[in-house]
């Protein structure tokens, strides 16, 4: 998994690419969120458009991130989830926890409404 960040519409967009399966990248993701929250950057959008596969550890990484951001008064939203990832969110009922948008733009606009 590769992690890339950018800023758009007052939010930090974290783009995940490849297979999201936990491991050392999960710690990198957690540390990145911690740094962003320390910098008072609490509007986070996770772009899942380039994620090929996600296992339960990867889902756990997202849940942990969501909890960390929410506990600091922030917002974490998902964008561009592929059909495969979307199915995973539905099956695990996490679709009721995460706000999921068809695009980063739609997720960012929802922050300002």
HELIX and SHEET records of a PDB file:
HELIX    1   1 UNK A   24  UNK A   38  1                                  15    
HELIX    2   2 UNK A   56  UNK A   71  1                                  16    
HELIX    3   3 UNK A   83  UNK A   91  1                                   9    
HELIX    4   4 UNK A   94  UNK A   96  5                                   3    
HELIX    5   5 UNK A  104  UNK A  111  1                                   8    
SHEET    1   A 5 UNK A   2  UNK A   8  0                                        
SHEET    2   A 5 UNK A  11  UNK A  20 -1                                        
SHEET    3   A 5 UNK A  43  UNK A  54  1                                        
SHEET    4   A 5 UNK A  75  UNK A  79  1                                        
SHEET    5   A 5 UNK A  99  UNK A 101  1                                        
END                                                                             
